[in-house]
Amino acid sequence: MPTAVLDLELTNLPPVITVKDHYTHAFILMRYKGKPVGKITLPVTNGCLKTEEYAEQMLTSAEAIVKKVFLHDYLQWSKTDLVDFVPPKATVAICTRNRTEDLKRCLESLMQLPDDGQEILVIDNAPSNDDTKILVGSYPTVRYVLEPRAGLDIARNRAIMEARNEILAFTDDDAVPDAMWLRALIKNFNTPLVMCVTGMTMPLELETEAQEIFERYSPFGKGFKRKKYTHNSHNPLQTGQIGAGANMAFRKSVLQAVGYFDEALDAGTPTESGGDHEYFARILIKGYQIIYEPEALSWHRHRRTMKETRKAIRGYGIGVYAFWTRLLVKEKEWGILKMPYAWFIHMQLPNLWRSMLKRPGSHPLHILLAEIEGCVLGPWKYFKSDKEKNKV
């Protein structure tokens, strides 16, 4: 059954929340004074959720983060506050292809951002019609760029070349950034070693079983604690927990630091994904820092059908092994050779076992097998994609 997605402020909880009758549960993002502090799923009865019955449970689940936010507010202290730090201006880039309904929703959300001098850029990637161009024409403050070569990393590289500001923030066309999203990203570029900042992404809707499965198995949200990733504190070959391409920002000087995105990776190529995580890895390998900032909140519309979700998970398997292959053959990162074994033994095999035994909370077997199928195909897909790229 579908799940209502709610965004609640803990300091001002309504006694009763009414949702449509067909919802049996509510996925709740909890905030404290506007800052995300936790999430919880609660039952809904006859279209009603009485928060007074679950207030203690909600506060308990978010207690650690609430205490931290309360203390920081009381002391008026933040890890990103520097007296001489002037937030740089940003370019927001949306790489899109033939999804005007999603793109319109995304653009509407970007119109709600505070005006800090940012520019908004739409990279129309090998479209089959003029619908995106027509839509963008109705937003005078949005700049349209046609990129005729298909490929998400190709579109990202075009965005880097087109961006006029120091920071380049990426959001997906099927995402809805929060009003304070961009400011939350930018405030973390307060030291020159920070080359990338990622944000927290929550589900925009959970209307289908496929969306529920995706959110449980491969959530874009990476927790409610701000984290700093460095080469010394984190294995740069394991970038899945750092963030996602739907919610990330870079300095434009990243080009001089690590080069362009690899155009043999990600959507629109045989590898299907992996471009964002491979880029995170290169940033860490070069000795730079990546910050995960949960206050940089965005909402993502997950794929609605089981076929789309299974294809996406298979694609993630392809992408991981493809970007590992790229780092092995082009960057000579020999530590990659340990990664497939560790992932299969410590994660994939236990998940398969729990699924076959039908343990509570286990993932569907067909989803797990789709991911493993993708992993097997990943190296071959990368070589095929790289060969096709070099022919252009």
C-alpha positions in Angstrom: 0.0 0.0 0.0 1.2 3.6 -0.7 2.9 5.6 2.0 2.4 9.3 2.7 5.5 11.4 2.7 5.4 14.1 5.4 7.7 16.9 6.4 7.2 17.9 10.1 8.7 20.4 12.5 9.1 18.9 15.9 8.7 22.2 17.7 5.2 22.7 16.2 3.6 19.2 15.7 -0.1 19.3 14.9 -2.1 17.1 17.1 -3.7 15.3 14.2 -2.5 14.9 10.6 -5.0 14.0 7.9 -3.9 12.2 4.7 -5.8 10.5 1.9 -7.6 7.3 3.0 -5.6 5.0 0.8 -2.4 5.6 2.9 -1.6 2.9 5.5 1.7 4.5 6.7 3.5 7.8 6.8 7.2 8.3 6.1 8.1 11.4 8.1 11.1 13.7 7.8 11.5 15.3 11.2 13.0 18.8 11.6 14.1 20.7 14.6 14.0 24.5 14.0 14.1 23.8 10.3 17.1 21.4 10.3 16.5 17.7 9.3 17.2 15.6 12.4 15.6 12.2 11.6 13.1 10.1 9.8 10.5 7.6 10.9 7.7 5.5 9.4 4.4 5.4 11.4 1.0 3.7 10.8 -2.0 5.7 9.6 -5.5 4.7 10.6 -8.5 5.8 8.5 -6.5 8.6 7.0 -5.4 10.0 10.4 -2.2 10.1 12.3 -2.4 11.3 15.9 1.0 12.8 16.6 0.4 12.8 20.4 0.4 9.0 20.3 3.9 8.9 18.7 5.5 12.2 19.8 7.8 10.4 22.3 8.8 7.8 19.8 9.5 10.5 17.2 11.6 12.5 19.7 13.5 9.4 20.9 14.4 8.4 17.3 15.9 11.8 16.6 17.2 12.6 20.1 20.9 12.5 19.4 20.7 14.9 16.5 18.2 17.2 18.2 20.5 17.5 21.2 23.4 18.4 18.9 21.4 21.0 17.0 20.1 22.5 20.2 23.6 22.8 21.7 25.0 24.4 18.5 22.1 26.8 18.4 22.5 27.7 22.1 26.3 28.3 21.6 25.7 30.0 18.2 28.4 27.8 16.8 28.8 26.0 13.5 31.7 24.1 11.8 31.2 26.2 8.7 31.3 29.6 10.4 34.4 31.7 9.6 34.6 35.4 10.1 36.3 36.1 6.8 34.4 33.6 4.7 32.4 35.2 1.9 30.0 32.6 0.4 30.9 32.2 -3.3 28.3 32.5 -6.0 26.9 29.3 -7.6 25.6 28.0 -10.8 22.8 25.4 -10.5 22.9 22.8 -13.3 20.1 20.4 -14.3 21.1 17.8 -16.9 17.9 16.5 -18.5 16.5 14.5 -21.4 12.8 14.4 -22.5 11.4 14.7 -18.9 9.6 18.0 -19.0 7.0 17.1 -16.3 9.8 16.4 -13.8 11.9 19.3 -15.0 9.0 21.8 -14.6 8.6 20.7 -10.9 12.3 21.0 -10.4 12.5 24.5 -11.9 9.5 25.6 -9.8 11.4 24.6 -6.7 14.5 26.4 -7.8 12.5 29.6 -8.2 11.9 29.5 -4.5 15.6 29.7 -3.6 16.8 33.0 -2.0 18.4 35.2 -4.6 22.1 35.1 -3.8 23.2 35.8 -7.4 23.0 32.2 -8.6 22.5 31.3 -12.2 20.3 28.3 -13.3 21.5 26.3 -16.2 19.5 23.5 -18.1 21.7 21.2 -20.1 19.3 19.5 -22.7 21.1 16.3 -23.4 20.4 14.8 -26.9 16.7 15.6 -26.9 14.3 14.0 -29.3 12.1 17.1 -29.5 12.0 20.8 -28.5 9.8 20.4 -25.4 12.5 21.1 -22.9 13.7 24.2 -24.9 10.1 25.5 -25.0 9.6 24.9 -21.2 12.9 26.6 -20.3 11.9 29.6 -22.5 9.1 30.3 -20.0 11.6 30.9 -17.2 13.5 34.2 -18.0 16.1 33.6 -15.4 17.1 30.1 -16.6 19.7 29.6 -19.3 19.2 26.8 -21.9 22.1 24.9 -23.4 21.8 22.1 -26.0 24.3 19.3 -25.7 23.8 17.0 -28.8 26.0 14.2 -27.6 24.1 11.7 -25.4 25.5 10.9 -21.9 25.0 12.2 -18.4 28.7 12.8 -17.8 29.0 14.5 -21.2 26.2 16.9 -20.0 27.9 17.4 -16.7 31.2 18.3 -18.4 29.2 20.8 -20.6 27.8 22.3 -17.5 31.3 22.8 -16.1 32.3 24.6 -19.2 29.2 26.7 -19.3 29.0 27.7 -15.7 29.9 31.3 -14.9 30.2 31.1 -11.2 32.8 29.5 -8.8 30.6 26.8 -7.4 28.6 24.4 -9.6 25.7 22.6 -7.9 24.0 19.7 -9.7 20.4 18.6 -9.2 18.5 16.0 -11.1 15.4 16.9 -13.2 13.4 14.5 -11.1 14.5 16.2 -7.8 12.9 19.0 -5.8 15.5 21.0 -3.8 14.6 22.5 -0.5 14.5 26.3 -0.3 17.7 26.4 1.7 19.4 23.7 -0.3 21.9 25.8 -2.2 23.0 27.9 0.8 23.5 24.7 2.8 25.8 23.4 0.1 27.8 26.6 -0.4 28.6 27.3 3.3 30.7 24.2 3.3 33.2 25.5 0.8 34.9 27.4 3.6 38.4 25.9 3.1 40.3 25.3 -0.1 40.7 21.6 0.5 36.9 21.1 0.2 36.4 20.3 -3.5 32.9 18.7 -3.3 29.9 18.9 -1.1 27.0 16.4 -1.2 23.5 16.8 0.4 20.8 14.6 1.8 18.0 13.4 -0.5 14.7 12.1 0.7 11.9 10.4 -1.3 9.5 12.8 -2.9 6.8 10.1 -3.0 6.2 6.5 -2.0 3.2 5.7 -4.0 4.2 2.3 -5.4 5.8 -0.9 -4.2 8.7 -0.2 -6.5 9.4 3.2 -4.8 9.2 1.6 -1.4 11.7 -1.1 -2.4 14.1 1.5 -3.9 14.0 3.6 -0.8 14.7 0.6 1.4 17.4 -0.9 -0.7 19.2 2.1 -2.2 18.3 5.3 -0.3 19.9 8.6 -1.5 19.9 10.0 2.0 23.1 9.2 3.9 22.2 10.1 7.4 21.6 13.2 9.5 25.2 13.8 10.7 27.5 16.1 8.8 30.6 14.2 7.7 34.0 15.0 6.3 35.6 12.5 3.9 39.3 12.5 3.3 41.8 10.0 1.8 43.1 9.2 5.3 39.7 8.8 7.1 37.8 7.0 4.3 38.7 4.4 1.7 38.4 6.5 -1.5 37.4 3.4 -3.4 34.2 3.1 -1.4 32.1 6.2 -2.3 28.6 4.8 -2.1 28.0 6.5 1.3 29.3 9.9 0.3 26.3 11.0 -1.6 24.6 10.9 -5.0 24.7 12.8 -8.3 21.2 14.1 -7.7 22.5 16.4 -4.9 26.2 17.5 -5.2 28.3 20.6 -5.8 31.9 21.2 -6.9 34.4 24.1 -7.2 35.0 24.8 -10.8 38.7 24.4 -10.0 38.0 20.7 -9.8 39.0 20.5 -13.4 42.6 21.4 -12.6 42.5 19.1 -9.6 41.1 15.9 -11.1 40.0 16.6 -14.7 36.6 16.1 -16.3 34.0 13.5 -15.6 34.7 10.3 -17.5 32.3 10.4 -20.5 32.3 6.6 -20.7 30.4 6.4 -17.5 26.8 7.0 -16.4 23.3 7.3 -18.0 23.2 7.4 -21.8 26.2 5.0 -22.1 26.5 1.2 -21.7 27.7 1.6 -18.1 24.3 3.2 -17.1 25.7 4.8 -13.9 28.8 5.3 -11.8 30.0 8.7 -13.0 29.3 10.6 -9.7 30.9 8.0 -7.5 34.0 7.6 -9.7 34.5 11.3 -9.5 34.2 11.3 -5.7 36.9 8.6 -5.7 39.3 10.7 -7.8 38.8 13.7 -5.6 39.7 11.8 -2.5 42.6 10.0 -4.2 44.1 13.4 -5.1 44.0 14.4 -1.4 41.0 16.8 -1.4 38.0 16.7 0.9 34.3 15.9 0.4 31.7 17.1 2.9 28.3 15.4 3.3 25.9 18.1 4.6 22.4 16.8 5.6 21.0 20.4 5.8 21.4 20.5 2.0 18.0 18.8 1.6 16.4 17.7 -1.7 13.5 15.4 -2.6 13.8 12.8 -5.3 11.0 11.1 -7.3 12.0 7.4 -7.3 11.1 5.2 -10.3 7.5 4.2 -10.1 7.4 0.8 -11.8 9.1 -2.4 -10.8 10.6 -2.7 -14.2 12.2 0.7 -13.9 13.4 0.0 -10.3 14.9 -3.3 -11.3 16.7 -1.7 -14.2 18.0 1.1 -12.0 19.4 -1.4 -9.4 21.0 -3.4 -12.2 22.4 -0.2 -13.6 24.0 0.6 -10.2 25.7 -2.7 -10.2 27.0 -2.1 -13.7 28.1 1.4 -12.7 30.0 0.3 -9.6 32.0 -2.3 -11.4 32.5 0.0 -14.3 34.0 2.8 -12.3 36.2 0.3 -10.3 37.4 -1.0 -13.7 38.2 2.6 -14.8 40.2 3.3 -11.6 42.1 0.0 -12.0 43.1 0.4 -15.7 43.5 4.2 -15.9 44.5 5.2 -12.3 46.3 2.0 -11.4 44.4 1.7 -8.1 45.3 -1.9 -7.3 43.3 -1.8 -4.1 40.2 -2.2 -6.4 40.9 -5.9 -6.7 39.8 -6.5 -3.1 36.5 -4.6 -3.4 34.3 -7.1 -5.3 35.2 -9.9 -2.9 34.5 -7.8 0.2 31.2 -6.5 -1.2 29.9 -9.9 -2.2 30.9 -11.7 1.0 29.9 -9.0 3.5 26.8 -7.5 1.8 25.4 -9.3 -1.2 25.7 -12.9 0.0 24.1 -12.2 3.4 21.3 -10.3 1.6 20.8 -13.2 -0.8 20.6 -15.6 2.1 18.1 -13.6 4.1 16.0 -13.1 1.0 15.9 -16.9 0.2 15.0 -17.6 3.8 12.3 -14.9 3.6 13.5 -13.2 6.7 11.6 -10.2 7.9 12.9 -7.0 6.3 14.8 -8.9 3.6 15.0 -7.4 0.1 13.3 -9.0 -2.9 15.4 -11.7 -4.5 14.8 -10.4 -8.1 16.3 -7.0 -7.0 19.4 -8.6 -5.5 19.9 -10.8 -8.6 19.5 -7.7 -10.8 22.3 -6.0 -9.0 24.6 -9.0 -9.2 23.9 -9.4 -12.9 24.9 -5.8 -13.3 28.1 -6.3 -11.4 29.1 -9.2 -13.7 28.5 -7.0 -16.7 30.2 -3.9 -15.4 33.9 -4.4 -16.6 32.8 -5.4 -20.1 30.3 -2.5 -20.2 33.1 -0.1 -19.3 35.5 -1.3 -22.0 32.7 -1.2 -24.6 31.7 2.3 -23.5 35.2 3.6 -23.5 35.8 2.2 -26.9 32.7 3.9 -28.2 33.7 7.2 -26.6 37.2 7.1 -28.3 35.6 6.6 -31.7 33.8 10.0 -31.5 
